[in-house]
Structure formats: C-alpha cells, structure tokens
C-alpha cells in the first residue's frame, strides 16, 4: 500500500512542480500612489507589469530570454535548472514506481528524496537572492513570494514524503 501512495505522491509532486515552474507568480510587488498604480509579478521565465499611470492602462509581459529586453540573472537560471532537474527526477521516480509489486523500491525512493531536496534548494536560492527582488521592486514597493514559489515548496515536501514511503516499503508488499 505504501508503494501506491508513494507513486501517487511523486506524481502529484511532479505535476505541482511543473505548474509552479510555468506560472509567472514567484514574486509579486505592488505600489499605489496618487495617479500611479503598478504591480509586477515575476516567475522564473518572465516578468509581467500591470498598472494604471494617469489613466493609461499598461499590461506587458517580457520573457527573461528575450535579449532585446532583459538579461537573465544568473540566479534565475540556477533556479530554473534546479527546479527542472527536480521535476525530471520526480517524473523518473514515478515511472520507476510503476514496476511490479516485488520490484526494489529503494532506487525510486532515493531519487524522490534527491528531487525533493533539489526543489527546496531552488526555492531557498530564489528566496534568499537580493538580485531577484531588486529586479521587481522599486523604492516604496511591497513584495512577497507567491503561488509558483509555494507550489514548488509543496512539491518538494511531497517528493520527500514519497521518497520515505518508497524506502520503507517491503519488497513483497503489493
């Protein structure tokens, strides 16, 4: 039974991590002043600006990979690669977990634990980096981590739990 729960948890972790990777809501900043209302949301692929400046509506998203508009901060690239690697490992452990019931579940357990650690390390790297916060904030703005960031943390925890469940499964348990 633990093996089935581990497979389901690793699949959920993989999906949640992929969604967290894709959405542009890792960091959100906003500022409201007389005649100016602007919010910025940033993911690890693009940054979006929304606002009203003296009655003019502005909605624009820019990819970090567009060389004409932005340069990609190294820390964004590092977080991307770490989270992509975590997703791939979560997916691999899920596939490996679909083996017959008498198969060895230790390798997918180790893979899940590594994936969970990577997912959490990517989030920690993002949260502790001042360059990322400087990118979306200006003087007087308030910022906070948002849904994409939280989803990757949840995925990391799910992956760790899944890895532990894989590790404690007896090989003869269906």
Backbone as numpy.savetxt, mean C-alpha at the origin, in Angstrom:
# Nx Ny Nz CAx CAy CAz Cx Cy Cz
-7.93 -27.07 8.47 -8.75 -25.87 8.47 -7.88 -24.59 8.47
-6.78 -24.62 9.24 -5.89 -23.46 9.28 -5.31 -23.14 7.91
-5.06 -24.19 7.10 -4.50 -23.96 5.77 -5.50 -23.21 4.89
-6.77 -23.55 4.99 -7.78 -22.86 4.19 -7.91 -21.40 4.62
-7.88 -21.18 5.91 -7.96 -19.80 6.42 -6.72 -19.02 5.97
-5.56 -19.67 6.01 -4.32 -19.02 5.58 -4.38 -18.63 4.11
-4.92 -19.51 3.27 -5.04 -19.22 1.84 -5.97 -18.04 1.62
-7.11 -18.05 2.32 -8.08 -16.96 2.17 -7.47 -15.64 2.65
-6.79 -15.66 3.79 -6.17 -14.44 4.31 -5.07 -13.92 3.37
-4.27 -14.83 2.82 -3.21 -14.36 1.91 -3.81 -13.81 0.61
-4.92 -14.38 0.16 -5.60 -13.84 -1.03 -6.18 -12.46 -0.73
-6.83 -12.33 0.42 -7.39 -11.02 0.82 -6.27 -9.99 0.96
-5.15 -10.39 1.57 -4.01 -9.49 1.74 -3.48 -9.03 0.39
-3.40 -9.95 -0.56 -2.90 -9.60 -1.90 -3.82 -8.59 -2.57
-5.13 -8.84 -2.52 -6.09 -7.92 -3.15 -6.06 -6.56 -2.47
-6.07 -6.54 -1.15 -6.05 -5.27 -0.41 -4.77 -4.49 -0.71
-3.64 -5.18 -0.77 -2.38 -4.50 -1.05 -2.37 -3.92 -2.46
-2.92 -4.66 -3.43 -2.99 -4.15 -4.81 -3.88 -2.92 -4.90
-5.01 -2.94 -4.18 -5.89 -1.77 -4.18 -5.18 -0.58 -3.52
-4.52 -0.84 -2.40 -3.77 0.22 -1.73 -2.67 0.80 -2.60
-2.02 -0.05 -3.38 -0.99 0.42 -4.32 -1.57 1.32 -5.40
-2.76 0.99 -5.86 -3.34 1.65 -7.03 -3.97 3.00 -6.75
-4.56 3.18 -5.59 -5.32 4.42 -5.36 -4.41 5.58 -4.98
-4.77 6.78 -5.40 -3.93 7.96 -5.11 -4.26 8.62 -3.77
-4.47 7.82 -2.76 -4.82 8.37 -1.45 -3.92 7.78 -0.37
-2.63 8.05 -0.47 -1.72 7.67 0.59 -1.53 8.84 1.55
-1.55 10.03 1.01 -1.37 11.23 1.82 -2.32 12.30 1.30
-3.02 12.96 2.20 -3.98 14.00 1.82 -3.64 15.27 2.60
-3.63 16.40 1.88 -3.38 17.70 2.50 -4.44 18.67 2.02
-4.78 19.62 2.89 -5.78 20.61 2.48 -5.50 21.94 3.16
-6.04 23.00 2.51 -5.87 24.35 3.04 -7.07 25.17 2.60
-7.66 25.89 3.54 -8.79 26.78 3.26 -8.46 28.17 3.79
-8.53 29.14 2.89 -8.36 30.54 3.25 -9.38 31.34 2.47
-9.45 32.62 2.72 -10.38 33.48 1.98 -10.08 33.43 0.49
-11.05 32.98 -0.29 -10.90 32.92 -1.74 -10.07 31.76 -2.25
-9.58 30.90 -1.35 -8.72 29.80 -1.74 -9.09 28.56 -0.97
-9.37 27.50 -1.69 -9.64 26.21 -1.07 -8.96 25.16 -1.94
-7.99 24.48 -1.37 -7.25 23.50 -2.16 -7.00 22.24 -1.34
-7.09 21.10 -2.01 -6.71 19.84 -1.39 -5.82 19.08 -2.36
-4.91 18.35 -1.80 -3.96 17.57 -2.58 -4.00 16.16 -2.03
-4.16 15.18 -2.92 -4.02 13.80 -2.49 -2.94 13.15 -3.34
-2.11 12.39 -2.65 -0.96 11.79 -3.29 -0.93 10.30 -3.02
-0.64 9.55 -4.05 -0.40 8.12 -3.91 1.05 7.86 -4.23
1.35 6.64 -4.63 2.72 6.36 -5.02 2.87 6.30 -6.54
1.79 6.64 -7.25 1.83 6.71 -8.71 1.54 8.11 -9.22
0.68 8.85 -8.52 0.33 10.19 -8.98 -0.11 11.08 -7.84
-0.15 12.37 -8.16 -0.58 13.37 -7.20 -1.71 14.17 -7.86
-2.79 14.41 -7.10 -3.96 15.12 -7.64 -4.21 16.39 -6.83
-4.59 17.45 -7.56 -4.89 18.74 -6.96 -6.36 19.05 -7.23
-7.07 19.46 -6.19 -8.47 19.84 -6.33 -8.65 21.15 -5.57
-9.33 22.09 -6.18 -9.53 23.33 -5.45 -10.36 24.35 -6.17
-10.65 25.39 -5.42 -11.35 26.55 -5.95 -10.49 27.76 -5.60
-10.04 28.46 -6.64 -9.21 29.65 -6.45 -9.97 30.83 -7.05
-10.50 31.65 -6.17 -11.28 32.83 -6.58 -12.37 32.47 -7.59
-13.10 31.41 -7.30 -14.23 30.98 -8.12 -13.88 30.07 -9.27
-12.61 29.82 -9.52 -12.18 28.96 -10.62 -11.92 27.55 -10.08
-12.62 26.56 -10.64 -12.47 25.17 -10.21 -11.23 24.55 -10.85
-10.40 23.91 -10.05 -9.19 23.26 -10.54 -9.20 21.80 -10.10
-9.12 20.89 -11.06 -9.00 19.45 -10.78 -7.96 18.90 -11.74
-6.82 18.48 -11.21 -5.74 18.01 -12.06 -4.97 16.91 -11.35
-4.62 15.88 -12.09 -3.77 14.82 -11.58 -2.53 14.71 -12.46
-1.38 14.53 -11.84 -0.12 14.37 -12.55 0.54 13.08 -12.10
0.99 12.33 -13.07 1.73 11.10 -12.78 3.14 11.46 -12.36
3.66 10.73 -11.38 5.06 10.93 -10.99 6.01 10.55 -12.13
5.55 9.70 -13.03 6.41 9.20 -14.09 6.45 10.11 -15.32
5.68 11.17 -15.33 5.69 12.10 -16.46 6.89 13.03 -16.30
7.93 12.86 -17.12 9.16 13.66 -16.93 8.96 15.14 -17.19
7.91 15.53 -17.91 7.67 16.95 -18.19 7.09 17.67 -16.97
6.48 16.92 -16.07 5.75 17.55 -14.97 6.46 17.37 -13.63
6.78 16.16 -13.29 7.36 15.89 -11.97 8.58 14.98 -12.08
9.42 15.04 -11.10 10.46 14.03 -10.96 10.05 13.13 -9.81
10.31 11.86 -9.95 9.89 10.90 -8.95 10.88 10.91 -7.80
10.40 11.21 -6.58 11.31 11.12 -5.43 11.76 9.67 -5.24
13.01 9.49 -4.86 13.55 8.14 -4.67 12.73 7.34 -3.66
12.25 8.00 -2.64 11.50 7.27 -1.62 10.18 6.75 -2.16
9.55 7.48 -3.08 8.33 6.99 -3.72 8.66 5.72 -4.51
9.76 5.75 -5.24 10.18 4.57 -6.00 10.45 3.39 -5.08
11.13 3.64 -3.97 11.42 2.57 -3.02 10.14 1.97 -2.46
9.20 2.82 -2.07 7.93 2.33 -1.54 7.19 1.52 -2.60
7.18 2.01 -3.83 6.55 1.27 -4.93 7.12 -0.13 -5.06
8.43 -0.21 -5.16 9.08 -1.50 -5.39 8.87 -2.45 -4.21
8.93 -1.92 -3.01 8.72 -2.76 -1.83 7.29 -3.29 -1.81
6.30 -2.42 -2.06 4.90 -2.84 -2.03 4.56 -3.78 -3.19
5.14 -3.55 -4.36 4.92 -4.46 -5.49 5.50 -5.84 -5.17
6.70 -5.87 -4.60 7.31 -7.14 -4.21 6.45 -7.84 -3.18
5.92 -7.10 -2.21 5.04 -7.70 -1.20 3.81 -8.30 -1.86
3.20 -7.60 -2.80 2.01 -8.12 -3.49 2.34 -9.40 -4.27
3.46 -9.41 -4.94 3.85 -10.61 -5.70 4.06 -11.78 -4.76
4.72 -11.54 -3.64 4.94 -12.62 -2.66 3.63 -13.09 -2.05
2.70 -12.17 -1.77 1.40 -12.57 -1.25 0.66 -13.45 -2.26
0.74 -13.06 -3.53 0.09 -13.84 -4.58 0.75 -15.22 -4.70
2.08 -15.27 -4.65 2.79 -16.55 -4.74 2.42 -17.48 -3.60
2.32 -16.94 -2.40 1.96 -17.79 -1.25 0.52 -18.29 -1.36
-0.35 -17.47 -1.96 -1.74 -17.90 -2.16 -1.78 -19.06 -3.15
-1.07 -18.93 -4.25 -1.03 -20.00 -5.26 -0.43 -21.26 -4.66
0.66 -21.11 -3.93 1.32 -22.25 -3.30 0.37 -22.91 -2.29
-0.43 -22.13 -1.63 -1.35 -22.65 -0.63 -2.47 -23.51 -1.19
-2.72 -23.44 -2.51 -3.75 -24.25 -3.13 -3.28 -25.68 -3.41
-2.09 -26.05 -2.95 -1.58 -27.41 -3.13 -2.46 -28.41 -2.40
-2.33 -29.69 -2.73 -3.10 -30.72 -2.02 -2.88 -30.64 -0.51
-3.82 -31.16 0.28 -3.77 -31.01 1.74 -2.53 -31.56 2.41
-1.87 -32.54 1.84 -0.69 -33.12 2.49 0.61 -32.42 2.12
0.51 -31.34 1.37 1.70 -30.62 0.95 2.31 -29.85 2.12
3.58 -29.55 1.98 4.29 -28.79 3.01 3.84 -27.32 2.96
3.33 -26.81 4.06 2.84 -25.43 4.10 3.85 -24.46 4.69
5.03 -24.95 5.05 6.03 -24.05 5.63 6.55 -23.01 4.63
6.89 -23.39 3.39 7.38 -22.37 2.45 6.39 -21.23 2.19
5.10 -21.52 1.93 4.20 -20.37 1.76 4.05 -19.55 3.03
4.23 -20.19 4.18 4.18 -19.45 5.44 5.32 -18.46 5.55
6.51 -18.91 5.19 7.69 -18.04 5.22 7.51 -16.90 4.21
7.02 -17.25 3.02 6.80 -16.22 1.99 5.79 -15.19 2.47
4.71 -15.65 3.12 3.69 -14.71 3.64 4.26 -13.80 4.71
5.06 -14.34 5.58 5.66 -13.53 6.64 6.59 -12.48 6.04
7.40 -12.88 5.06 8.28 -11.92 4.39 7.46 -10.84 3.69
6.39 -11.24 3.00 5.52 -10.28 2.31 4.89 -9.30 3.30
4.43 -9.80 4.43 3.84 -8.93 5.45 4.84 -7.93 6.00
6.05 -8.40 6.25 7.09 -7.50 6.74 7.40 -6.43 5.68
7.52 -6.84 4.43 7.79 -5.87 3.36 6.68 -4.84 3.23
5.43 -5.29 3.30 4.31 -4.34 3.20 4.36 -3.32 4.32
4.68 -3.76 5.52 4.77 -2.84 6.65 5.99 -1.93 6.54
7.10 -2.46 6.06 8.30 -1.64 5.88 8.05 -0.54 4.84
7.34 -0.88 3.76 7.00 0.13 2.76 6.18 1.26 3.36
5.22 0.90 4.20 4.39 1.92 4.86 5.20 2.76 5.84
6.08 2.13 6.58 6.92 2.86 7.53 7.84 3.83 6.77
8.42 3.36 5.67 9.29 4.23 4.86 8.52 5.44 4.34
7.29 5.21 3.90 6.47 6.31 3.41 6.13 7.29 4.54
5.74 6.77 5.69 5.29 7.62 6.80 6.42 8.43 7.41
7.62 7.92 7.36 8.74 8.61 8.02 9.52 9.52 7.09
9.11 9.60 5.83 9.87 10.39 4.87 9.34 11.81 4.79
10.20 12.77 5.07 9.78 14.17 5.02 9.67 14.70 3.59
10.42 14.12 2.64 10.34 14.57 1.24 8.94 14.38 0.67
8.31 13.28 1.02 6.97 12.99 0.52 5.98 14.01 1.07
6.09 14.29 2.35 5.18 15.26 2.96 5.41 16.67 2.40
6.65 17.02 2.13 6.98 18.32 1.56 6.38 18.47 0.17
6.29 17.37 -0.55 5.76 17.38 -1.91 4.30 17.84 -1.95
3.51 17.45 -0.96 2.07 17.76 -1.01 1.63 18.83 -0.03
2.52 19.33 0.76 2.11 20.31 1.75 2.76 21.66 1.49
2.10 22.66 1.97 2.64 24.01 1.93 2.41 24.60 3.31
2.92 25.78 3.54 2.78 26.41 4.84 1.29 26.56 5.20
0.93 26.10 6.36 -0.44 26.25 6.82 -1.38 25.11 6.43
-0.86 24.11 5.73 -1.74 23.00 5.35 -1.66 21.90 6.39
-2.73 21.16 6.44 -2.81 20.02 7.34 -2.75 18.76 6.48
-1.96 17.79 6.85 -1.89 16.56 6.07 -2.07 15.35 6.99
-2.50 14.25 6.40 -2.59 12.99 7.12 -2.54 11.82 6.13
-2.08 10.68 6.64 -2.06 9.49 5.82 -3.51 9.07 5.57
-3.74 8.38 4.46 -5.12 8.10 4.07 -5.30 6.63 3.70
-6.31 6.33 2.93 -6.80 4.97 2.69 -5.77 4.02 2.07
-5.05 4.46 1.05 -4.08 3.57 0.41 -3.02 3.11 1.39
-2.56 4.05 2.19 -1.58 3.77 3.24 -2.14 2.75 4.23
-3.38 2.99 4.68 -4.02 2.10 5.66 -4.26 0.71 5.07
-4.67 0.64 3.81 -4.92 -0.66 3.19 -3.65 -1.50 3.12
-2.52 -0.87 2.85 -1.27 -1.62 2.79 -0.83 -2.09 4.18
-1.14 -1.34 5.21 -0.87 -1.80 6.58 -1.74 -3.00 6.91
-3.03 -2.91 6.59 -3.95 -4.03 6.83 -3.49 -5.27 6.08
-3.08 -5.09 4.82 -2.60 -6.21 4.02 -1.37 -6.85 4.66
-0.47 -6.02 5.17 0.72 -6.55 5.83 0.38 -7.37 7.05
-0.55 -6.90 7.85 -0.97 -7.65 9.05 -1.65 -8.95 8.64
-2.56 -8.90 7.67 -3.22 -10.12 7.18 -2.20 -11.13 6.68
-1.19 -10.64 5.97 -0.17 -11.53 5.44 0.64 -12.18 6.56
0.96 -11.41 7.59 1.68 -11.98 8.74 0.85 -13.06 9.44
-0.43 -12.78 9.65 -1.31 -13.76 10.29 -1.43 -15.00 9.42
-1.58 -14.80 8.11 -1.65 -15.93 7.18 -0.37 -16.76 7.25
0.77 -16.10 7.29 2.04 -16.83 7.39 2.13 -17.66 8.64
1.70 -17.11 9.76 1.72 -17.87 11.01 0.78 -19.07 10.91
-0.41 -18.88 10.34 -1.35 -19.99 10.17 -0.77 -21.08 9.27
-0.11 -20.67 8.19 0.56 -21.65 7.34 1.60 -22.46 8.13
2.33 -21.76 8.98 3.42 -22.41 9.73 2.91 -23.40 10.77
1.74 -23.15 11.36 1.26 -24.03 12.42 0.36 -25.17 11.89
0.12 -25.21 10.59 -0.70 -26.28 10.01 0.08 -27.59 10.08
-0.62 -28.63 10.51 -0.02 -29.96 10.46 -0.18 -30.47 9.03
0.81 -31.17 8.53 0.80 -31.59 7.13 -0.35 -32.54 6.79
-0.94 -33.20 7.75 -2.03 -34.13 7.46 -3.40 -33.47 7.63
-3.43 -32.15 7.89 -4.69 -31.45 8.08 -5.24 -31.04 6.73
-6.51 -31.42 6.42 -7.08 -31.00 5.14 -7.46 -29.54 5.13
